[in-house]
């Protein structure tokens, strides 16, 4: 429906984010817009099975663990 313009306009691009913990992550960026409105939905995804997908999955768990030794942090 987006490609036909029935819902709104679809724009696609690739973006590279340089994350301080996992390095460069290249993502597909899809921007969906509604005509006559400022509403935009931006969706970032990584190609499945790629190192970028692995880095993105790693970001989902980074910061969720306490890596300090008990009694020192």
Secondary structure, 3 states (H helix, E strand, C coil): CCCCCCCCEEEEEEEEEEECCCEEEEEEEEEEECCCCCCEEEEEECCCCCHHHHHHHHHHHCCCCCCCCCCCC
